[in-house]
Amino acid sequence: MAGKMPYGLSATSWATAWQAVWQSGWWVLVVLVVLGAAPLAAGAYQFLLVGAHRWRDHYDAVGPSSPRVAILVPAWNEGAVLDCSIERLVSLDYPGDQLRVYVVDDASTDDTPQVVQALARRHHGQVVHVRREKGGEGKAHTLNHGLREILADDWMQALLIMDADVVYEASSLRRMTRHLADPRVGAVTAYIKEGSRPGNYLTRFVAFEYAAAQAGGRRAQNVLGAMACLAGGAQLLTRENLIAVGGRIDPSTLAEDTVTTFLTQLGGRRVVFEPHAVVWAEEPATLSGLCKQRLRWARGNIQVTRRFRSVWFRPSPDHRLGSIGFGILWFCLLLLPALMIASCLSLLLLYVLDVGRAWQVFHALWIVNAVSWLFITSLTLALDPPTGRRVWREALLFPGAISLSIILLTCVPVAADWLGAHFMSWIGPSWRGPTRTAVTIFSFAWVAGCMAVAWLAKRLESTRFRRLSPLLIYIGGYGPLLCMVTLTAYIAEMRNAEMRWDKTEKTGQVDLRSG
């Protein structure tokens, strides 16, 4: 029959069907591109919540509270840092007879035993050395070894879990325990700040990251009433809460602190962030060390996501972990690498199919990124001015120099064309035609390509070209470096790779003047 196509459809019907498919496919691509801006937009939403912290900061329920606190310090080959951190603990602005420090020596092979024993003699009854003869099983096993001794009697009323290298400011513990005057609170965490001095470019990036994630992010979680994680170096738990979550630390995950945080809230007890309790920590100064640490964290978050899959986006009267807002914040961060790759591929496909629409969506994506980045960065610097003055360059270049350039030029496209034309006139090729096309494709691909630059920076660090690594991080961005590590964590989890607790090397270079 004339005019008929397969399956009995006319040519007109086939054209109509194809048009519908094209329109649907175009919108799918647009949505995938826009989702690339979702993490930064979610971050901006999180920082908007910070404005409500003065009304949701829990200070109306605090009061003088000095419970008997057992401080649990896991230590494997920490001889270089223990003397400083323990001396600071015993000199805290806190009643001395209400404080005991238990250092669990995880079969250390350096001078850790001798350092702790000397501290125990110097502070008899206040510092306790607990030795494990079999070590290397991970932080959770080390903590549980100490917990068995601490829980053997009823002296302890609250437990503070910390890392061996962190340095507490004098008022930190007192500021944390005051929240325990509220019987609804099961756990409190502090503001961990990067304290390496003199430090380097990488520790300055970490300092800004911590300011954003804690001074900003955890304040917002206080407002939401759902806390993602107790900081590993500052976990204050009531005895009742500790027993309610099992009386032990979960050893089956790489994110034992996050599991404790979730179990606390699922049990109906609050977790509170105290921004004025400041704890200083030494963070990795090399890309290899940082990536090992963050790979462990990222894999742990993936494990937590699976373990508590029945919680997500299921609001409950007993806790706020299932709230829509908290779920969006959690998954926008966890899925950031996947969203970046999907956004990049969708942009490139749109470019092939419809150049004009691709440019419109590209501009929308980067304008949302620009507004969100500017808001988050400026508010982070305002929340912690001392850190801001030290790391403002790293704050500006957190997304990387190229991403920052795209942000600026996207907001002023006329200037982008003018700069492109003048720059090319200096070096020869015309800005029109193939050159502009190549720059466009590069810009579209950069959404995900920046992760490749971060990967290259890490690879070069162990070669004779290691001096290029800092330059590549400034160009590609510290944020993309973290995304690259999370992508690596996806792969490690899919391969069911061995769960290893790679110890972060510490040198004891936290500047006491920071506190």
Residue pairs with C-beta under 8 A, 6 or more apart in sequence:
3 10
3 11
4 10
4 11
5 11
5 13
5 14
9 17
26 350
26 353
26 354
26 357
29 346
29 349
29 350
29 353
30 346
30 350
30 357
30 361
32 342
32 343
32 345
32 346
33 343
33 346
33 347
33 350
33 361
33 362
33 365
34 343
34 361
34 364
34 365
34 368
35 339
35 342
35 343
36 339
36 340
36 342
36 343
36 344
36 365
36 447
37 343
37 364
37 365
37 368
37 369
37 372
38 332
38 339
39 332
39 333
39 336
39 339
40 368
40 369
40 372
40 373
40 376
41 368
41 372
42 328
42 329
42 332
42 333
43 332
43 372
43 376
44 371
44 372
44 375
44 376
45 325
45 328
45 329
46 216
46 217
46 220
46 329
47 216
47 220
47 375
47 376
47 379
47 380
49 219
49 220
49 223
49 224
50 216
50 219
50 220
50 223
50 379
50 383
52 223
53 219
53 220
53 222
53 223
56 222
56 223
56 225
57 219
57 222
58 179
58 182
58 185
58 222
58 270
58 272
61 179
61 181
61 182
61 184
61 185
62 178
62 179
62 181
62 182
63 178
63 181
64 178
64 181
65 177
65 178
65 179
65 180
65 181
66 94
66 95
66 98
66 174
66 177
67 98
67 157
67 158
67 177
67 180
67 238
68 98
68 99
68 100
68 155
68 156
68 157
68 158
69 94
69 98
69 99
69 100
69 156
69 157
69 158
69 159
69 160
69 173
69 177
69 236
70 100
70 102
70 150
70 155
70 156
70 158
70 159
70 160
71 89
71 99
71 100
71 101
71 102
71 159
71 160
71 162
72 102
72 104
72 143
72 146
72 147
72 150
72 159
72 160
72 161
72 162
73 82
73 85
73 86
73 101
73 102
73 103
73 104
73 162
73 163
73 164
74 104
74 106
74 139
74 142
74 143
74 146
74 163
74 164
75 82
75 103
75 104
75 105
75 106
75 108
75 112
75 116
75 164
76 105
76 106
76 107
76 108
76 112
76 135
76 136
76 142
76 503
77 108
77 109
77 110
77 112
77 503
78 108
78 110
78 112
78 164
78 165
78 506
79 108
79 110
79 111
79 112
79 114
79 115
80 110
80 506
80 507
80 508
81 164
81 165
81 282
81 506
81 507
81 508
81 510
82 103
82 112
82 115
82 116
82 119
82 164
83 115
83 118
83 119
84 167
84 508
84 510
84 512
85 164
85 165
85 166
85 167
85 168
86 101
86 103
86 116
86 119
86 123
86 127
87 119
88 167
88 168
88 512
88 515
89 99
89 101
89 168
90 96
90 99
90 101
90 123
90 126
90 127
91 170
92 99
92 168
92 170
92 172
92 173
92 174
93 170
93 171
93 173
93 174
94 173
94 174
94 177
96 126
99 126
99 173
100 125
100 126
100 127
100 128
100 155
100 156
101 123
101 126
101 127
101 128
102 128
102 130
102 146
102 149
102 150
103 116
103 119
103 127
103 128
103 129
103 130
103 164
104 130
104 132
104 142
104 143
104 145
104 146
105 112
105 113
105 116
105 129
105 130
105 131
105 132
106 132
106 135
106 136
106 142
106 145
107 131
107 132
107 133
107 134
107 135
107 136
108 135
113 129
113 131
116 127
116 129
117 129
119 127
119 129
120 127
120 128
120 129
128 149
130 145
130 146
130 149
132 142
132 145
135 142
137 251
138 251
138 499
138 501
139 249
139 256
139 501
140 249
140 250
140 251
140 256
141 251
143 161
143 249
143 256
144 248
144 249
144 251
147 159
147 242
147 247
147 248
147 249
150 156
150 159
151 242
151 243
151 247
156 239
157 238
157 239
158 177
158 180
158 236
158 237
158 238
158 239
159 235
159 236
159 237
159 238
159 239
159 242
160 173
160 176
160 234
160 235
160 236
160 237
161 232
161 235
161 237
161 249
161 257
162 168
162 233
162 234
162 235
162 279
163 232
163 233
163 281
164 506
165 281
165 282
165 506
165 508
165 510
166 192
166 233
166 234
166 279
166 280
166 281
166 510
167 195
167 279
167 280
167 281
167 510
167 512
167 514
167 515
168 190
168 234
168 279
168 280
168 515
169 277
169 278
169 279
169 280
169 515
170 515
171 276
171 277
172 190
172 234
172 277
172 278
172 279
173 236
173 277
175 190
175 274
175 276
175 277
176 188
176 189
176 190
176 234
176 236
176 274
176 277
177 188
177 236
179 185
179 188
179 272
179 274
180 188
180 236
180 238
182 270
184 269
184 270
185 238
185 269
185 270
185 271
185 272
186 237
186 238
186 240
186 241
186 244
186 264
186 265
186 267
186 269
186 270
186 271
187 230
187 235
187 236
187 237
187 238
187 241
187 260
187 261
187 264
187 269
187 270
187 271
187 272
188 236
188 271
188 272
188 273
188 274
188 277
189 218
189 227
189 229
189 230
189 231
189 234
189 235
189 236
189 271
189 272
189 273
189 274
190 231
190 233
190 234
190 236
190 273
190 274
190 277
190 278
190 279
191 214
191 215
191 218
191 231
191 273
191 274
191 275
191 276
191 277
191 278
191 279
192 210
192 214
192 231
192 233
192 234
192 279
192 280
192 281
193 207
193 210
193 211
193 278
193 279
193 280
193 281
193 384
193 387
193 514
194 203
194 204
194 206
194 207
194 210
194 280
194 281
194 282
194 283
195 280
195 281
195 282
195 510
195 511
195 514
195 515
196 203
196 282
196 283
196 285
196 509
196 510
196 511
197 509
197 510
197 511
197 513
197 514
199 207
199 285
200 285
200 470
201 394
201 470
201 473
201 474
202 284
202 285
202 286
202 287
202 290
202 470
202 473
203 283
203 284
203 285
204 390
204 391
204 393
204 394
205 391
205 394
205 398
205 473
205 478
206 283
206 284
206 290
207 387
207 390
207 391
207 394
208 380
208 387
208 391
208 394
208 395
208 398
209 398
209 478
209 482
211 380
211 381
211 383
211 384
211 387
211 388
211 391
212 376
212 380
214 231
214 273
214 275
215 275
215 380
215 383
215 384
216 376
216 379
216 380
216 383
217 228
218 227
218 228
218 273
218 275
219 273
219 275
219 383
220 329
221 227
221 228
221 273
221 326
221 329
222 272
222 273
224 320
224 323
224 325
224 326
224 329
225 270
225 320
225 323
226 265
226 319
226 320
226 321
226 323
226 326
227 261
227 265
227 271
227 272
227 273
228 258
228 261
228 326
228 329
228 330
229 255
229 257
229 258
229 261
230 257
230 258
230 260
230 261
230 271
231 257
231 279
232 257
233 279
233 281
234 277
234 279
235 257
235 260
237 260
237 264
238 269
241 264
241 267
241 269
244 264
244 267
244 269
245 260
245 263
245 264
245 267
246 263
249 256
249 260
250 256
250 259
250 260
253 259
253 300
253 303
253 304
253 307
253 499
254 296
254 297
254 299
254 300
254 303
254 499
254 501
255 297
255 299
255 300
255 301
255 303
255 304
256 300
258 300
258 301
258 304
259 304
259 307
261 271
262 304
262 308
262 311
262 321
264 271
265 271
265 319
265 320
265 321
266 308
266 311
266 318
266 319
266 321
268 318
268 319
278 515
280 510
280 511
280 514
280 515
281 510
282 506
282 507
282 508
282 509
282 510
283 290
283 293
283 504
284 290
284 292
284 293
284 504
284 505
286 461
287 457
287 458
287 461
287 469
287 473
287 481
288 458
288 461
288 462
289 504
289 505
290 481
291 458
291 481
291 485
291 488
292 502
292 504
293 502
293 504
294 482
294 485
294 486
295 485
295 488
295 489
295 492
295 502
296 500
296 501
296 502
298 485
298 486
298 488
298 489
299 489
299 492
299 493
299 499
301 334
301 489
302 334
302 489
302 490
302 493
303 493
305 312
305 330
305 331
305 334
308 321
311 321
311 322
312 322
312 327
312 330
312 331
313 322
313 324
313 327
314 322
315 322
315 323
315 324
316 322
320 326
332 339
334 486
336 483
336 486
337 451
337 483
337 484
337 486
337 487
337 490
338 487
338 490
340 447
340 448
340 451
340 483
341 448
343 365
343 447
343 448
344 444
344 445
344 446
344 447
344 448
344 449
345 448
347 358
347 361
347 362
347 365
347 444
347 445
347 447
348 441
348 444
348 445
350 357
350 358
350 361
351 358
351 440
351 441
351 444
358 444
359 440
362 410
362 443
362 444
363 410
363 413
365 447
366 406
366 407
366 410
366 411
367 410
367 411
369 399
369 403
369 407
370 407
370 408
370 410
370 411
373 399
373 407
377 395
377 396
377 398
380 388
380 395
381 387
381 388
381 392
381 395
382 388
388 395
394 478
396 404
397 404
397 474
397 477
397 478
398 477
398 478
398 479
399 407
399 477
399 479
399 480
400 450
400 453
400 473
400 474
400 475
400 476
400 477
400 478
400 479
400 480
401 474
401 475
401 477
402 446
402 450
402 475
402 476
402 477
403 446
403 450
403 477
403 480
406 443
406 446
409 415
409 416
409 419
410 416
417 431
420 431
420 436
420 439
421 431
423 431
424 430
424 431
424 435
425 431
429 435
442 449
450 476
450 477
450 480
451 476
451 480
451 483
451 484
451 487
452 484
453 472
453 475
453 476
453 477
453 480
454 472
454 473
454 476
454 477
454 480
454 481
454 483
454 484
455 484
456 472
456 476
457 468
457 469
457 470
457 472
457 473
457 476
457 481
458 469
458 481
458 484
460 466
460 468
460 469
460 472
461 469
473 481
